[in-house]
Amino acid sequence: MNTIAQGGVLDKLKDVQGQIAPNIPVDATIGELLSATNIIAFVFFLAGAIFLFSLLNAAWTYVTSSGDPKKIAEATQRILNVFFGIVIVLASFVIVRIILAVLGLPGLI
């Protein structure tokens, strides 16, 4: 039983985790995991995932439109909206980085 605590699985997990997500410790408390940095990073990750899903969905609608001009126009508009959305998210990311740099906290994200 003590192998996990004494340099066994937990240390190997910390090594792997250090390569994947170096800013989040394996043995972090709930308060550390719910810090502003992690929440902001999660929100941007979630926005990227929504972007990808929406783009694939709109592309699928375009591909399966069977030449129907109404469906093609709808899918094209959705694709444009998805790209406008990701531009807004990227702009907000840059704005957050600038604000953090001005406040002297550039390493948070």
N, CA, C and O atoms as CSV, one atom per row, in Angstrom:
chain,resi,resn,atom,element,x,y,z
A,1,MET,N,N,0.806,-1.201,0.000
A,1,MET,CA,C,0.000,0.000,0.000
A,1,MET,C,C,0.849,1.265,0.000
A,1,MET,O,O,0.478,2.254,-0.632
A,2,ASN,N,N,1.957,1.249,0.683
A,2,ASN,CA,C,2.785,2.440,0.753
A,2,ASN,C,C,3.551,2.709,-0.531
A,2,ASN,O,O,4.169,3.766,-0.664
A,3,THR,N,N,3.526,1.774,-1.488
A,3,THR,CA,C,4.245,1.996,-2.746
A,3,THR,C,C,3.696,3.190,-3.503
A,3,THR,O,O,4.446,3.909,-4.163
A,4,ILE,N,N,2.396,3.406,-3.412
A,4,ILE,CA,C,1.796,4.532,-4.112
A,4,ILE,C,C,2.328,5.840,-3.534
A,4,ILE,O,O,2.675,6.755,-4.280
A,5,ALA,N,N,2.391,5.927,-2.237
A,5,ALA,CA,C,2.823,7.162,-1.585
A,5,ALA,C,C,4.333,7.321,-1.599
A,5,ALA,O,O,4.828,8.447,-1.548
A,6,GLN,N,N,5.080,6.219,-1.667
A,6,GLN,CA,C,6.536,6.297,-1.537
A,6,GLN,C,C,7.245,6.098,-2.875
A,6,GLN,O,O,8.003,5.143,-3.047
A,7,GLY,N,N,7.001,6.988,-3.802
A,7,GLY,CA,C,7.769,6.966,-5.034
A,7,GLY,C,C,7.282,5.980,-6.063
A,7,GLY,O,O,8.007,5.687,-7.013
A,8,GLY,N,N,6.122,5.473,-5.919
A,8,GLY,CA,C,5.599,4.521,-6.884
A,8,GLY,C,C,4.790,5.199,-7.968
A,8,GLY,O,O,5.307,5.998,-8.748
A,9,VAL,N,N,3.530,4.869,-8.002
A,9,VAL,CA,C,2.629,5.338,-9.048
A,9,VAL,C,C,2.478,6.851,-9.034
A,9,VAL,O,O,2.445,7.472,-10.096
A,10,LEU,N,N,2.386,7.456,-7.862
A,10,LEU,CA,C,2.179,8.898,-7.771
A,10,LEU,C,C,3.342,9.676,-8.382
A,10,LEU,O,O,3.125,10.679,-9.062
A,11,ASP,N,N,4.568,9.228,-8.147
A,11,ASP,CA,C,5.714,9.918,-8.739
A,11,ASP,C,C,5.724,9.770,-10.261
A,11,ASP,O,O,6.050,10.721,-10.972
A,12,LYS,N,N,5.371,8.593,-10.763
A,12,LYS,CA,C,5.300,8.405,-12.216
A,12,LYS,C,C,4.203,9.282,-12.805
A,12,LYS,O,O,4.367,9.865,-13.877
A,13,LEU,N,N,3.083,9.369,-12.095
A,13,LEU,CA,C,1.982,10.214,-12.543
A,13,LEU,C,C,2.397,11.677,-12.551
A,13,LEU,O,O,2.032,12.419,-13.463
A,14,LYS,N,N,3.152,12.098,-11.552
A,14,LYS,CA,C,3.622,13.484,-11.499
A,14,LYS,C,C,4.569,13.777,-12.664
A,14,LYS,O,O,4.540,14.873,-13.225
A,15,ASP,N,N,5.415,12.797,-13.033
A,15,ASP,CA,C,6.322,12.995,-14.164
A,15,ASP,C,C,5.557,13.184,-15.467
A,15,ASP,O,O,5.846,14.096,-16.241
A,16,VAL,N,N,4.577,12.312,-15.703
A,16,VAL,CA,C,3.778,12.397,-16.924
A,16,VAL,C,C,2.961,13.678,-16.924
A,16,VAL,O,O,2.900,14.380,-17.934
A,17,GLN,N,N,2.333,13.985,-15.797
A,17,GLN,CA,C,1.507,15.186,-15.690
A,17,GLN,C,C,2.350,16.440,-15.888
A,17,GLN,O,O,1.875,17.414,-16.473
A,18,GLY,N,N,3.582,16.431,-15.415
A,18,GLY,CA,C,4.462,17.575,-15.573
A,18,GLY,C,C,4.754,17.888,-17.033
A,18,GLY,O,O,5.004,19.039,-17.392
A,19,GLN,N,N,4.721,16.861,-17.868
A,19,GLN,CA,C,4.942,17.061,-19.298
A,19,GLN,C,C,3.672,17.520,-19.996
A,19,GLN,O,O,3.737,18.305,-20.941
A,20,ILE,N,N,2.516,17.041,-19.543
A,20,ILE,CA,C,1.252,17.350,-20.208
A,20,ILE,C,C,0.697,18.699,-19.767
A,20,ILE,O,O,0.381,19.542,-20.607
A,21,ALA,N,N,0.577,18.911,-18.470
A,21,ALA,CA,C,-0.003,20.143,-17.928
A,21,ALA,C,C,0.850,20.615,-16.762
A,21,ALA,O,O,0.499,20.389,-15.604
A,22,PRO,N,N,1.968,21.269,-17.057
A,22,PRO,CA,C,2.908,21.631,-15.989
A,22,PRO,C,C,2.378,22.636,-14.977
A,22,PRO,O,O,2.923,22.738,-13.878
A,23,ASN,N,N,1.332,23.378,-15.316
A,23,ASN,CA,C,0.824,24.397,-14.392
A,23,ASN,C,C,-0.159,23.858,-13.369
A,23,ASN,O,O,-0.519,24.564,-12.427
A,24,ILE,N,N,-0.604,22.607,-13.539
A,24,ILE,CA,C,-1.592,22.035,-12.630
A,24,ILE,C,C,-0.965,20.841,-11.911
A,24,ILE,O,O,-0.748,19.800,-12.532
A,25,PRO,N,N,-0.671,20.970,-10.625
A,25,PRO,CA,C,-0.058,19.862,-9.894
A,25,PRO,C,C,-1.044,18.714,-9.665
A,25,PRO,O,O,-2.247,18.940,-9.532
A,26,VAL,N,N,-0.532,17.494,-9.620
A,26,VAL,CA,C,-1.367,16.311,-9.425
A,26,VAL,C,C,-2.034,16.344,-8.058
A,26,VAL,O,O,-3.198,15.967,-7.923
A,27,ASP,N,N,-1.316,16.783,-7.065
A,27,ASP,CA,C,-1.834,16.780,-5.708
A,27,ASP,C,C,-2.427,18.141,-5.314
A,27,ASP,O,O,-2.365,18.533,-4.148
A,28,ALA,N,N,-2.993,18.848,-6.275
A,28,ALA,CA,C,-3.568,20.169,-6.011
A,28,ALA,C,C,-4.876,20.034,-5.245
A,28,ALA,O,O,-5.593,19.040,-5.363
A,29,THR,N,N,-5.161,21.056,-4.463
A,29,THR,CA,C,-6.431,21.083,-3.751
A,29,THR,C,C,-7.506,21.658,-4.673
A,29,THR,O,O,-7.204,22.194,-5.739
A,30,ILE,N,N,-8.755,21.538,-4.250
A,30,ILE,CA,C,-9.857,22.067,-5.045
A,30,ILE,C,C,-9.704,23.576,-5.232
A,30,ILE,O,O,-9.979,24.096,-6.313
A,31,GLY,N,N,-9.278,24.266,-4.212
A,31,GLY,CA,C,-9.082,25.707,-4.305
A,31,GLY,C,C,-8.039,26.078,-5.347
A,31,GLY,O,O,-8.210,27.058,-6.073
A,32,GLU,N,N,-6.956,25.303,-5.429
A,32,GLU,CA,C,-5.923,25.559,-6.427
A,32,GLU,C,C,-6.431,25.263,-7.829
A,32,GLU,O,O,-6.100,25.977,-8.776
A,33,LEU,N,N,-7.242,24.202,-7.966
A,33,LEU,CA,C,-7.774,23.853,-9.282
A,33,LEU,C,C,-8.800,24.869,-9.772
A,33,LEU,O,O,-8.950,25.071,-10.977
A,34,LEU,N,N,-9.504,25.507,-8.843
A,34,LEU,CA,C,-10.519,26.491,-9.212
A,34,LEU,C,C,-9.973,27.918,-9.192
A,34,LEU,O,O,-10.720,28.874,-8.987
A,35,SER,N,N,-8.684,28.050,-9.403
A,35,SER,CA,C,-8.090,29.382,-9.436
A,35,SER,C,C,-8.496,30.096,-10.723
A,35,SER,O,O,-8.958,29.467,-11.675
A,36,ALA,N,N,-8.321,31.387,-10.739
A,36,ALA,CA,C,-8.702,32.182,-11.910
A,36,ALA,C,C,-7.948,31.737,-13.160
A,36,ALA,O,O,-8.511,31.721,-14.255
A,37,THR,N,N,-6.687,31.378,-12.999
A,37,THR,CA,C,-5.884,30.940,-14.133
A,37,THR,C,C,-6.473,29.696,-14.783
A,37,THR,O,O,-6.631,29.638,-16.002
A,38,ASN,N,N,-6.792,28.712,-13.971
A,38,ASN,CA,C,-7.333,27.468,-14.514
A,38,ASN,C,C,-8.711,27.679,-15.117
A,38,ASN,O,O,-9.043,27.067,-16.132
A,39,ILE,N,N,-9.508,28.528,-14.511
A,39,ILE,CA,C,-10.849,28.784,-15.049
A,39,ILE,C,C,-10.752,29.497,-16.396
A,39,ILE,O,O,-11.472,29.149,-17.332
A,40,ILE,N,N,-9.875,30.486,-16.502
A,40,ILE,CA,C,-9.702,31.198,-17.767
A,40,ILE,C,C,-9.188,30.251,-18.845
A,40,ILE,O,O,-9.681,30.272,-19.972
A,41,ALA,N,N,-8.206,29.424,-18.511
A,41,ALA,CA,C,-7.678,28.464,-19.481
A,41,ALA,C,C,-8.762,27.482,-19.913
A,41,ALA,O,O,-8.840,27.132,-21.090
A,42,PHE,N,N,-9.597,27.036,-18.980
A,42,PHE,CA,C,-10.678,26.117,-19.319
A,42,PHE,C,C,-11.706,26.775,-20.226
A,42,PHE,O,O,-12.213,26.143,-21.153
A,43,VAL,N,N,-12.017,28.039,-19.966
A,43,VAL,CA,C,-12.997,28.750,-20.801
A,43,VAL,C,C,-12.479,28.863,-22.236
A,43,VAL,O,O,-13.239,28.658,-23.182
A,44,PHE,N,N,-11.203,29.183,-22.406
A,44,PHE,CA,C,-10.649,29.273,-23.756
A,44,PHE,C,C,-10.589,27.900,-24.420
A,44,PHE,O,O,-10.830,27.788,-25.622
A,45,PHE,N,N,-10.276,26.865,-23.664
A,45,PHE,CA,C,-10.299,25.503,-24.209
A,45,PHE,C,C,-11.714,25.135,-24.654
A,45,PHE,O,O,-11.909,24.576,-25.733
A,46,LEU,N,N,-12.697,25.455,-23.812
A,46,LEU,CA,C,-14.089,25.156,-24.134
A,46,LEU,C,C,-14.529,25.913,-25.387
A,46,LEU,O,O,-15.240,25.361,-26.227
A,47,ALA,N,N,-14.115,27.164,-25.516
A,47,ALA,CA,C,-14.455,27.945,-26.712
A,47,ALA,C,C,-13.853,27.308,-27.964
A,47,ALA,O,O,-14.491,27.280,-29.017
A,48,GLY,N,N,-12.639,26.801,-27.852
A,48,GLY,CA,C,-12.013,26.121,-28.986
A,48,GLY,C,C,-12.737,24.843,-29.357
A,48,GLY,O,O,-12.898,24.536,-30.538
A,49,ALA,N,N,-13.177,24.095,-28.351
A,49,ALA,CA,C,-13.915,22.855,-28.616
A,49,ALA,C,C,-15.267,23.158,-29.268
A,49,ALA,O,O,-15.687,22.458,-30.190
A,50,ILE,N,N,-15.937,24.192,-28.791
A,50,ILE,CA,C,-17.221,24.590,-29.387
A,50,ILE,C,C,-17.000,25.050,-30.828
A,50,ILE,O,O,-17.796,24.730,-31.711
A,51,PHE,N,N,-15.923,25.797,-31.068
A,51,PHE,CA,C,-15.582,26.227,-32.420
A,51,PHE,C,C,-15.418,25.020,-33.342
A,51,PHE,O,O,-15.977,24.990,-34.438
A,52,LEU,N,N,-14.660,24.042,-32.898
A,52,LEU,CA,C,-14.413,22.867,-33.727
A,52,LEU,C,C,-15.712,22.115,-34.019
A,52,LEU,O,O,-15.973,21.747,-35.165
A,53,PHE,N,N,-16.520,21.887,-32.993
A,53,PHE,CA,C,-17.777,21.175,-33.182
A,53,PHE,C,C,-18.708,21.946,-34.117
A,53,PHE,O,O,-19.325,21.354,-35.003
A,54,SER,N,N,-18.810,23.246,-33.927
A,54,SER,CA,C,-19.694,24.059,-34.767
A,54,SER,C,C,-19.220,24.082,-36.218
A,54,SER,O,O,-20.028,24.016,-37.145
A,55,LEU,N,N,-17.910,24.176,-36.406
A,55,LEU,CA,C,-17.368,24.174,-37.757
A,55,LEU,C,C,-17.635,22.845,-38.452
A,55,LEU,O,O,-18.037,22.818,-39.615
A,56,LEU,N,N,-17.412,21.751,-37.743
A,56,LEU,CA,C,-17.679,20.437,-38.337
A,56,LEU,C,C,-19.159,20.256,-38.642
A,56,LEU,O,O,-19.516,19.685,-39.673
A,57,ASN,N,N,-20.015,20.735,-37.762
A,57,ASN,CA,C,-21.449,20.634,-37.972
A,57,ASN,C,C,-21.881,21.441,-39.202
A,57,ASN,O,O,-22.658,20.953,-40.022
A,58,ALA,N,N,-21.382,22.663,-39.327
A,58,ALA,CA,C,-21.725,23.500,-40.476
A,58,ALA,C,C,-21.162,22.913,-41.770
A,58,ALA,O,O,-21.816,22.950,-42.812
A,59,ALA,N,N,-19.956,22.378,-41.697
A,59,ALA,CA,C,-19.363,21.752,-42.877
A,59,ALA,C,C,-20.166,20.522,-43.296
A,59,ALA,O,O,-20.353,20.277,-44.487
A,60,TRP,N,N,-20.635,19.759,-42.327
A,60,TRP,CA,C,-21.449,18.584,-42.635
A,60,TRP,C,C,-22.762,19.008,-43.316
A,60,TRP,O,O,-23.213,18.364,-44.263
A,61,THR,N,N,-23.357,20.085,-42.828
A,61,THR,CA,C,-24.575,20.604,-43.449
A,61,THR,C,C,-24.294,21.024,-44.893
A,61,THR,O,O,-25.108,20.781,-45.784
A,62,TYR,N,N,-23.148,21.648,-45.117
A,62,TYR,CA,C,-22.770,22.079,-46.464
A,62,TYR,C,C,-22.580,20.879,-47.386
A,62,TYR,O,O,-23.061,20.871,-48.519
A,63,VAL,N,N,-21.872,19.864,-46.887
A,63,VAL,CA,C,-21.578,18.689,-47.711
A,63,VAL,C,C,-22.853,17.919,-48.043
A,63,VAL,O,O,-22.988,17.395,-49.149
A,64,THR,N,N,-23.779,17.845,-47.105
A,64,THR,CA,C,-24.998,17.056,-47.316
A,64,THR,C,C,-26.160,17.897,-47.859
A,64,THR,O,O,-27.309,17.459,-47.816
A,65,SER,N,N,-25.874,19.088,-48.365
A,65,SER,CA,C,-26.946,19.962,-48.849
A,65,SER,C,C,-27.539,19.491,-50.174
A,65,SER,O,O,-28.619,19.942,-50.556
A,66,SER,N,N,-26.871,18.618,-50.860
A,66,SER,CA,C,-27.346,18.056,-52.139
A,66,SER,C,C,-27.655,19.145,-53.165
A,66,SER,O,O,-28.576,18.986,-53.965
A,67,GLY,N,N,-26.922,20.218,-53.156
A,67,GLY,CA,C,-27.104,21.277,-54.141
A,67,GLY,C,C,-28.271,22.207,-53.868
A,67,GLY,O,O,-28.559,23.085,-54.682
A,68,ASP,N,N,-28.952,22.035,-52.740
A,68,ASP,CA,C,-30.078,22.915,-52.390
A,68,ASP,C,C,-29.527,24.296,-52.028
A,68,ASP,O,O,-28.803,24.433,-51.042
A,69,PRO,N,N,-29.865,25.325,-52.822
A,69,PRO,CA,C,-29.294,26.663,-52.569
A,69,PRO,C,C,-29.618,27.212,-51.178
A,69,PRO,O,O,-28.811,27.937,-50.595
A,70,LYS,N,N,-30.789,26.872,-50.646
A,70,LYS,CA,C,-31.164,27.356,-49.322
A,70,LYS,C,C,-30.254,26.745,-48.245
A,70,LYS,O,O,-29.792,27.447,-47.346
A,71,LYS,N,N,-30.002,25.436,-48.345
A,71,LYS,CA,C,-29.122,24.770,-47.366
A,71,LYS,C,C,-27.676,25.232,-47.515
A,71,LYS,O,O,-26.964,25.390,-46.523
A,72,ILE,N,N,-27.244,25.446,-48.757
A,72,ILE,CA,C,-25.872,25.924,-48.983
A,72,ILE,C,C,-25.698,27.312,-48.371
A,72,ILE,O,O,-24.687,27.585,-47.724
A,73,ALA,N,N,-26.677,28.183,-48.573
A,73,ALA,CA,C,-26.599,29.540,-48.006
A,73,ALA,C,C,-26.596,29.484,-46.480
A,73,ALA,O,O,-25.854,30.217,-45.826
A,74,GLU,N,N,-27.437,28.604,-45.914
A,74,GLU,CA,C,-27.479,28.460,-44.458
A,74,GLU,C,C,-26.148,27.960,-43.909
A,74,GLU,O,O,-25.642,28.489,-42.920
A,75,ALA,N,N,-25.587,26.946,-44.548
A,75,ALA,CA,C,-24.315,26.381,-44.085
A,75,ALA,C,C,-23.181,27.393,-44.231
A,75,ALA,O,O,-22.322,27.499,-43.355
A,76,THR,N,N,-23.181,28.138,-45.344
A,76,THR,CA,C,-22.143,29.149,-45.554
A,76,THR,C,C,-22.225,30.233,-44.481
A,76,THR,O,O,-21.203,30.674,-43.956
A,77,GLN,N,N,-23.441,30.654,-44.160
A,77,GLN,CA,C,-23.610,31.670,-43.109
A,77,GLN,C,C,-23.157,31.141,-41.756
A,77,GLN,O,O,-22.547,31.872,-40.975
A,78,ARG,N,N,-23.451,29.876,-41.473
A,78,ARG,CA,C,-23.012,29.289,-40.199
A,78,ARG,C,C,-21.496,29.203,-40.131
A,78,ARG,O,O,-20.907,29.456,-39.080
A,79,ILE,N,N,-20.858,28.848,-41.243
A,79,ILE,CA,C,-19.390,28.771,-41.267
A,79,ILE,C,C,-18.795,30.151,-41.016
A,79,ILE,O,O,-17.841,30.286,-40.249
A,80,LEU,N,N,-19.350,31.174,-41.655
A,80,LEU,CA,C,-18.874,32.547,-41.419
A,80,LEU,C,C,-19.078,32.950,-39.959
A,80,LEU,O,O,-18.193,33.557,-39.356
A,81,ASN,N,N,-20.226,32.620,-39.393
A,81,ASN,CA,C,-20.492,32.953,-37.996
A,81,ASN,C,C,-19.515,32.264,-37.053
A,81,ASN,O,O,-19.083,32.852,-36.061
A,82,VAL,N,N,-19.165,31.015,-37.364
A,82,VAL,CA,C,-18.199,30.283,-36.540
A,82,VAL,C,C,-16.854,30.997,-36.575
A,82,VAL,O,O,-16.211,31.161,-35.539
A,83,PHE,N,N,-16.428,31.420,-37.755
A,83,PHE,CA,C,-15.137,32.108,-37.841
A,83,PHE,C,C,-15.177,33.480,-37.177
A,83,PHE,O,O,-14.191,33.893,-36.566
A,84,PHE,N,N,-16.290,34.190,-37.282
A,84,PHE,CA,C,-16.414,35.451,-36.553
A,84,PHE,C,C,-16.322,35.201,-35.049
A,84,PHE,O,O,-15.695,35.970,-34.321
A,85,GLY,N,N,-16.943,34.135,-34.597
A,85,GLY,CA,C,-16.913,33.792,-33.175
A,85,GLY,C,C,-15.511,33.499,-32.679
A,85,GLY,O,O,-15.118,33.964,-31.609
A,86,ILE,N,N,-14.749,32.724,-33.455
A,86,ILE,CA,C,-13.391,32.385,-33.009
A,86,ILE,C,C,-12.490,33.615,-33.049
A,86,ILE,O,O,-11.574,33.730,-32.234
A,87,VAL,N,N,-12.732,34.532,-33.979
A,87,VAL,CA,C,-11.964,35.787,-34.007
A,87,VAL,C,C,-12.248,36.590,-32.743
A,87,VAL,O,O,-11.332,37.167,-32.156
A,88,ILE,N,N,-13.500,36.632,-32.324
A,88,ILE,CA,C,-13.859,37.345,-31.095
A,88,ILE,C,C,-13.195,36.688,-29.884
A,88,ILE,O,O,-12.698,37.381,-28.996
A,89,VAL,N,N,-13.187,35.353,-29.847
A,89,VAL,CA,C,-12.550,34.645,-28.727
A,89,VAL,C,C,-11.042,34.909,-28.714
A,89,VAL,O,O,-10.463,35.148,-27.654
A,90,LEU,N,N,-10.411,34.868,-29.879
A,90,LEU,CA,C,-8.976,35.141,-29.937
A,90,LEU,C,C,-8.669,36.579,-29.537
A,90,LEU,O,O,-7.674,36.835,-28.859
A,91,ALA,N,N,-9.515,37.518,-29.950
A,91,ALA,CA,C,-9.319,38.915,-29.550
A,91,ALA,C,C,-9.465,39.063,-28.042
A,91,ALA,O,O,-8.710,39.805,-27.412
A,92,SER,N,N,-10.429,38.362,-27.464
A,92,SER,CA,C,-10.585,38.447,-26.004
A,92,SER,C,C,-9.386,37.826,-25.292
A,92,SER,O,O,-8.983,38.300,-24.230
A,93,PHE,N,N,-8.817,36.774,-25.867
A,93,PHE,CA,C,-7.613,36.169,-25.291
A,93,PHE,C,C,-6.465,37.179,-25.286
A,93,PHE,O,O,-5.751,37.321,-24.293
A,94,VAL,N,N,-6.302,37.867,-26.400
A,94,VAL,CA,C,-5.232,38.872,-26.491
A,94,VAL,C,C,-5.485,40.001,-25.492
A,94,VAL,O,O,-4.554,40.473,-24.839
A,95,ILE,N,N,-6.731,40.432,-25.374
A,95,ILE,CA,C,-7.062,41.506,-24.431
A,95,ILE,C,C,-6.773,41.078,-22.994
A,95,ILE,O,O,-6.238,41.858,-22.205
A,96,VAL,N,N,-7.128,39.836,-22.656
A,96,VAL,CA,C,-6.835,39.324,-21.303
A,96,VAL,C,C,-5.336,39.284,-21.073
A,96,VAL,O,O,-4.868,39.653,-19.996
A,97,ARG,N,N,-4.573,38.841,-22.069
A,97,ARG,CA,C,-3.110,38.809,-21.921
A,97,ARG,C,C,-2.534,40.215,-21.729
A,97,ARG,O,O,-1.627,40.410,-20.920
A,98,ILE,N,N,-3.056,41.183,-22.465
A,98,ILE,CA,C,-2.582,42.557,-22.333
A,98,ILE,C,C,-2.905,43.103,-20.940
A,98,ILE,O,O,-2.061,43.733,-20.303
A,99,ILE,N,N,-4.119,42.860,-20.480
A,99,ILE,CA,C,-4.513,43.333,-19.144
A,99,ILE,C,C,-3.633,42.693,-18.077
A,99,ILE,O,O,-3.200,43.372,-17.146
A,100,LEU,N,N,-3.363,41.400,-18.199
A,100,LEU,CA,C,-2.502,40.732,-17.226
A,100,LEU,C,C,-1.079,41.279,-17.273
A,100,LEU,O,O,-0.432,41.411,-16.234
A,101,ALA,N,N,-0.590,41.597,-18.466
A,101,ALA,CA,C,0.755,42.176,-18.586
A,101,ALA,C,C,0.805,43.554,-17.942
A,101,ALA,O,O,1.789,43.895,-17.285
A,102,VAL,N,N,-0.245,44.351,-18.124
A,102,VAL,CA,C,-0.291,45.686,-17.520
A,102,VAL,C,C,-0.329,45.579,-15.998
A,102,VAL,O,O,0.281,46.387,-15.297
A,103,LEU,N,N,-1.054,44.571,-15.487
A,103,LEU,CA,C,-1.137,44.383,-14.042
A,103,LEU,C,C,0.108,43.722,-13.460
A,103,LEU,O,O,0.227,43.576,-12.243
A,104,GLY,N,N,1.027,43.326,-14.321
A,104,GLY,CA,C,2.254,42.696,-13.854
A,104,GLY,C,C,2.118,41.216,-13.570
A,104,GLY,O,O,2.896,40.667,-12.790
A,105,LEU,N,N,1.154,40.559,-14.181
A,105,LEU,CA,C,0.927,39.120,-13.997
A,105,LEU,C,C,0.970,38.390,-15.335
A,105,LEU,O,O,0.015,37.687,-15.666
A,106,PRO,N,N,2.045,38.531,-16.119
A,106,PRO,CA,C,2.053,37.982,-17.470
A,106,PRO,C,C,2.058,36.458,-17.550
A,106,PRO,O,O,1.678,35.912,-18.586
A,107,GLY,N,N,2.463,35.763,-16.522
A,107,GLY,CA,C,2.588,34.322,-16.596
A,107,GLY,C,C,1.345,33.550,-16.216
A,107,GLY,O,O,1.397,32.323,-16.130
A,108,LEU,N,N,0.228,34.221,-15.984
A,108,LEU,CA,C,-0.960,33.520,-15.534
A,108,LEU,C,C,-1.588,32.635,-16.601
A,108,LEU,O,O,-2.089,31.558,-16.277
A,109,ILE,N,N,-1.579,33.057,-17.868
A,109,ILE,CA,C,-2.126,32.209,-18.928
A,109,ILE,C,C,-1.071,31.957,-19.966
A,109,ILE,O,O,-1.325,31.262,-20.949
